[in-house]
Amino acid sequence: MKLTGILITSLTAALLLAGCTNDSSLATVGNKKISVESFDAYIKFKRIPAKDENRKGNLLDQYLEREALAEAISNSDVLDAELIEAELNEFRKEMLISRYFETYLKQQVTEESLKNFYAANANDFEVKKVHVAHILVRTKPNMSETERKSKLTTIQEAYSKVNSGQEFAKIAETYSEDKISAKKGGDLGWLKEGAIDAKFSDVAFSLKKGSVSEPFETPFGFHVVKLINEPKVIKRSFDSIKGNIRYQLRNKAKAAELKRLTDTVKISKK
């Protein structure tokens, strides 16, 4: 059938509704019957209210015209039919998989499941922190031994002044090469255990409140550390961590469901 004839069939399809009492088809486009169910699914896809007959009527003409146009192009030899079919099949699979897991994971990973996981793994969401200040004299891997000794002399001088009773904050402002913390008297705020250099962490968490460490070295340079407030355990709130929990549970649920689904279908290579 020529394109003109197909389009005429499409445009007059609404008239066929009156004669469909014994036929579940809504219209005919070329040799293809368009079922009521197919059009209802299209309406649902377009999010048109089922009771909005005016919009449904207008959309029916558009729907049938596009069916007719697609039919006409399919009957032509302009496009590679097998390539188009392969693309459509890949798109179908991608959409099918995506929509399935979107629905499945929404059902599996609920707000309640997030809260249950949070409660059952409370220790995992506890963070140990310590409040310290430091004086830093920076070193570099390629510096000479003379330069390194000079840096060591500087940090020892700073330590001696603190040890003799001079105010730590004032010494930090003068000696520390960490310019950001130096402006705050060396205060680094609350540091999370494990988020800082291992040597620095060991020293910081071993001090008593108000005490000052002897000079020690890390990859950043020479430090003198003062403990301002002793370590405390802080539990992260549910609201602050639930996004991470959701991500973790969704990944786990998806992996399990992927395996379950693929195990239900046998694959045989020839």
Backbone torsions as a table, in degrees:
resi	resn	phi	psi	omega
1	MET	NA	137.0	178.9
2	LYS	-71.3	160.8	-178.7
3	LEU	-58.2	-39.6	-178.2
4	THR	-60.4	-44.5	-179.3
5	GLY	-65.2	-37.2	179.4
6	ILE	-65.8	-43.7	-179.6
7	LEU	-63.8	-37.0	178.3
8	ILE	-64.0	-42.8	177.2
9	THR	-58.7	-40.7	-179.1
10	SER	-65.5	-46.6	-174.3
11	LEU	-68.2	-25.3	-179.7
12	THR	-99.7	9.0	-174.8
13	ALA	-62.2	-31.7	-178.8
14	ALA	-60.0	-29.7	-179.7
15	LEU	-70.0	-23.4	-178.2
16	LEU	-71.3	-16.6	-178.2
17	LEU	-58.1	-34.9	-177.3
18	ALA	-69.4	-23.0	-177.5
19	GLY	-104.5	19.0	-175.0
20	CYS	-103.4	21.7	-175.4
21	THR	-63.7	-32.5	-179.4
22	ASN	-107.3	13.4	-176.6
23	ASP	-138.4	130.9	-177.8
24	SER	-78.4	-4.4	-179.7
25	SER	-78.0	148.6	-178.9
26	LEU	-94.0	-33.6	-178.3
27	ALA	-164.2	172.9	176.0
28	THR	-126.0	128.4	177.1
29	VAL	-117.8	107.9	-173.2
30	GLY	63.5	-122.6	177.2
31	ASN	-100.0	5.4	-175.4
32	LYS	-100.2	128.4	175.7
33	LYS	-89.0	134.3	178.4
34	ILE	-100.2	115.6	-176.7
35	SER	-81.4	157.1	175.7
36	VAL	-60.1	-39.0	-179.1
37	GLU	-63.5	-38.9	179.5
38	SER	-64.2	-43.4	-179.5
39	PHE	-70.3	-37.3	177.2
40	ASP	-62.0	-39.4	177.8
41	ALA	-65.2	-37.6	178.0
42	TYR	-65.3	-41.0	177.4
43	ILE	-61.0	-42.2	178.4
44	LYS	-64.3	-41.8	178.2
45	PHE	-61.1	-38.1	-179.6
46	LYS	-82.9	-0.1	178.8
47	ARG	58.6	41.4	176.4
48	ILE	-94.9	127.0	178.5
49	PRO	-55.6	136.0	-177.2
50	ALA	-59.2	-27.9	-177.3
51	LYS	-87.6	-5.5	-178.6
52	ASP	-83.8	79.3	-174.7
53	GLU	-64.6	-33.8	-178.5
54	ASN	-63.9	-48.3	179.9
55	ARG	-67.7	-36.2	178.5
56	LYS	-64.6	-39.2	179.1
57	GLY	-64.3	-43.3	178.5
58	ASN	-65.5	-38.6	-177.5
59	LEU	-71.5	-28.6	179.5
60	LEU	-61.2	-45.2	178.6
61	ASP	-59.5	-44.9	179.2
62	GLN	-63.0	-42.9	-178.5
63	TYR	-60.4	-46.6	-178.0
64	LEU	-71.5	-35.0	176.8
65	GLU	-62.0	-42.5	179.6
66	ARG	-69.3	-36.0	174.2
67	GLU	-61.1	-42.7	179.9
68	ALA	-64.8	-44.1	-179.9
69	LEU	-63.1	-43.7	178.8
70	ALA	-63.0	-38.6	178.0
71	GLU	-63.6	-44.0	-179.8
72	ALA	-62.8	-43.3	-179.8
73	ILE	-67.3	-37.5	178.4
74	SER	-62.6	-32.8	-179.6
75	ASN	-81.5	-9.4	179.1
76	SER	-87.2	171.7	178.9
77	ASP	-112.9	22.2	-178.3
78	VAL	-73.9	-39.5	-176.1
79	LEU	-104.0	156.9	175.6
80	ASP	-79.4	104.6	-173.8
81	ALA	-61.4	-40.3	-178.5
82	GLU	-68.6	-36.8	177.5
83	LEU	-66.2	-43.1	177.9
84	ILE	-60.9	-42.5	-179.9
85	GLU	-63.1	-39.6	179.0
86	ALA	-64.9	-42.9	178.8
87	GLU	-63.2	-44.8	179.9
88	LEU	-63.0	-39.0	-179.8
89	ASN	-66.0	-40.4	178.1
90	GLU	-66.6	-41.2	177.8
91	PHE	-62.9	-41.5	179.6
92	ARG	-61.1	-45.6	-179.5
93	LYS	-64.8	-43.0	-179.5
94	GLU	-61.3	-45.5	-179.9
95	MET	-66.5	-41.0	-179.1
96	LEU	-61.6	-47.4	-179.6
97	ILE	-65.3	-45.4	-178.2
98	SER	-62.7	-47.8	-178.4
99	ARG	-65.7	-38.0	-179.4
100	TYR	-61.1	-51.6	-176.2
101	PHE	-71.3	-28.2	175.0
102	GLU	-60.9	-44.0	179.4
103	THR	-74.1	-45.1	-176.5
104	TYR	-62.2	-46.9	-176.8
105	LEU	-69.9	-30.2	176.8
106	LYS	-65.6	-34.4	179.3
107	GLN	-77.5	-35.7	-175.6
108	GLN	-81.0	-43.4	-175.8
109	VAL	-102.9	88.3	-177.9
110	THR	-98.6	171.5	176.6
111	GLU	-59.9	-37.2	179.3
112	GLU	-65.2	-41.2	179.9
113	SER	-66.4	-33.1	177.1
114	LEU	-65.4	-44.1	-179.8
115	LYS	-66.4	-39.0	178.8
116	ASN	-63.6	-41.2	179.4
117	PHE	-66.0	-41.7	179.0
118	TYR	-60.5	-43.9	-178.9
119	ALA	-69.1	-37.3	-176.8
120	ALA	-76.6	-18.5	-177.8
121	ASN	-124.2	40.0	-174.7
122	ALA	-54.8	-39.6	-177.4
123	ASN	-63.6	-28.2	-179.4
124	ASP	-69.3	-16.6	-176.5
125	PHE	-107.9	16.3	175.8
126	GLU	-98.5	135.4	-177.5
127	VAL	-123.1	131.1	177.3
128	LYS	-94.0	126.9	-177.9
129	LYS	-128.5	155.2	178.4
130	VAL	-137.6	144.6	-178.0
131	HIS	-104.5	113.6	-176.4
132	VAL	-133.8	164.3	170.4
133	ALA	-127.5	155.4	178.8
134	HIS	-145.6	163.9	170.2
135	ILE	-117.0	126.0	-177.8
136	LEU	-120.3	129.4	170.9
137	VAL	-115.5	111.1	-171.0
138	ARG	-72.1	146.5	173.0
139	THR	-126.3	164.0	177.9
140	LYS	-129.1	146.4	-177.9
141	PRO	-57.9	-33.0	-175.0
142	ASN	-96.5	10.7	-179.1
143	MET	-75.9	153.3	-179.0
144	SER	-72.3	164.8	179.1
145	GLU	-64.7	-33.3	178.4
146	THR	-64.5	-44.1	179.3
147	GLU	-64.7	-41.6	-178.9
148	ARG	-63.2	-41.8	178.1
149	LYS	-64.4	-35.7	178.0
150	SER	-63.8	-40.8	179.0
151	LYS	-65.9	-41.3	179.8
152	LEU	-63.6	-39.3	178.0
153	THR	-62.4	-38.9	-179.1
154	THR	-65.0	-46.4	-178.2
155	ILE	-68.3	-34.8	177.6
156	GLN	-67.0	-35.7	176.8
157	GLU	-64.8	-43.9	178.9
158	ALA	-62.6	-43.5	-179.6
159	TYR	-62.5	-41.1	-179.3
160	SER	-61.5	-39.3	180.0
161	LYS	-68.0	-40.6	178.0
162	VAL	-66.2	-41.9	-177.8
163	ASN	-67.2	-23.6	179.3
164	SER	-85.2	-0.8	175.5
165	GLY	109.8	-2.8	178.8
166	GLN	-71.5	152.6	-174.2
167	GLU	-65.1	127.7	-177.2
168	PHE	-58.6	-44.6	-176.8
169	ALA	-59.5	-40.9	-179.4
170	LYS	-67.3	-40.8	179.4
171	ILE	-66.3	-39.2	178.7
172	ALA	-62.8	-42.4	179.1
173	GLU	-61.1	-33.7	-177.0
174	THR	-84.2	-42.5	-170.2
175	TYR	-101.0	-31.4	-170.9
176	SER	-68.2	135.3	177.1
177	GLU	-94.9	4.0	168.5
178	ASP	-88.4	90.5	-169.0
179	LYS	-64.1	-30.4	-179.0
180	ILE	-67.6	-51.8	-179.8
181	SER	-73.0	-29.2	-179.3
182	ALA	-58.7	-35.4	179.4
183	LYS	-66.4	-18.7	179.5
184	LYS	-109.8	26.7	179.4
185	GLY	70.4	24.8	179.4
186	GLY	87.6	-1.7	-175.0
187	ASP	-65.3	123.4	178.4
188	LEU	-101.3	-1.9	-177.6
189	GLY	75.7	-159.7	-179.3
190	TRP	-87.5	120.6	-179.4
191	LEU	-106.0	135.9	-179.8
192	LYS	-82.0	136.3	178.4
193	GLU	-62.2	132.3	180.0
194	GLY	91.2	-13.2	-178.9
195	ALA	-95.0	-0.8	-179.9
196	ILE	-124.7	172.7	179.5
197	ASP	-53.3	139.5	-175.1
198	ALA	-58.2	-43.5	179.6
199	LYS	-65.0	-44.7	178.8
200	PHE	-60.6	-43.8	-179.5
201	SER	-62.7	-43.9	179.9
202	ASP	-59.0	-43.7	-179.2
203	VAL	-68.2	-48.1	-176.2
204	ALA	-59.9	-42.5	-176.6
205	PHE	-82.3	-4.1	178.6
206	SER	-99.2	-10.4	-176.6
207	LEU	-79.8	160.3	172.1
208	LYS	-101.3	156.0	-175.7
209	LYS	-55.4	128.5	178.1
210	GLY	88.1	-12.2	-178.1
211	SER	-83.2	159.5	-177.1
212	VAL	-124.4	136.4	-179.1
213	SER	-79.5	159.3	169.0
214	GLU	-73.6	162.4	178.9
215	PRO	-59.4	139.3	175.3
216	PHE	-144.8	165.6	-173.3
217	GLU	-116.9	141.6	170.9
218	THR	-130.6	177.8	177.3
219	PRO	-59.6	-16.1	-179.4
220	PHE	-86.8	-22.1	-178.1
221	GLY	142.8	-157.0	178.9
222	PHE	-95.3	136.4	-178.1
223	HIS	-124.4	153.2	162.0
224	VAL	-128.4	126.7	-173.7
225	VAL	-117.0	139.2	174.2
226	LYS	-118.0	133.0	177.7
227	LEU	-87.3	116.8	179.8
228	ILE	-87.6	-46.7	176.0
229	ASN	-135.6	138.1	-177.0
230	GLU	-65.3	159.3	-178.0
231	PRO	-57.3	145.8	174.5
232	LYS	-142.7	152.3	-179.6
233	VAL	-95.0	126.3	-179.9
234	ILE	-116.3	126.1	178.3
235	LYS	-92.5	125.3	179.0
236	ARG	-69.5	138.0	-178.0
237	SER	-70.1	157.2	179.1
238	PHE	-59.8	-44.4	-177.9
239	ASP	-61.9	-33.2	-177.7
240	SER	-77.2	-19.3	-173.5
241	ILE	-117.0	-8.7	-172.1
242	LYS	-65.5	-27.5	176.5
243	GLY	-62.9	-42.0	177.9
244	ASN	-67.6	-38.5	178.9
245	ILE	-64.9	-44.5	179.8
246	ARG	-59.0	-44.9	179.7
247	TYR	-60.4	-43.4	-179.0
248	GLN	-65.6	-46.3	-177.6
249	LEU	-69.4	-37.3	178.6
250	ARG	-64.7	-43.0	178.9
251	ASN	-62.4	-42.5	-179.8
252	LYS	-65.8	-44.6	-179.5
253	ALA	-66.3	-38.2	-179.6
254	LYS	-66.8	-43.2	179.8
255	ALA	-61.2	-42.7	-179.5
256	ALA	-66.6	-41.7	-179.1
257	GLU	-71.6	-34.6	175.3
258	LEU	-59.1	-45.0	179.8
259	LYS	-65.6	-43.4	-179.3
260	ARG	-60.8	-45.0	-177.9
261	LEU	-65.9	-47.7	-177.6
262	THR	-66.6	-28.2	178.2
263	ASP	-70.7	-16.7	-179.0
264	THR	-84.3	-11.4	-178.4
265	VAL	-120.6	124.1	-179.1
266	LYS	-82.1	134.3	176.3
267	ILE	-112.2	124.8	179.4
268	SER	-124.8	117.4	177.2
269	LYS	-89.3	143.1	177.7
270	LYS	-108.3	NA	NA
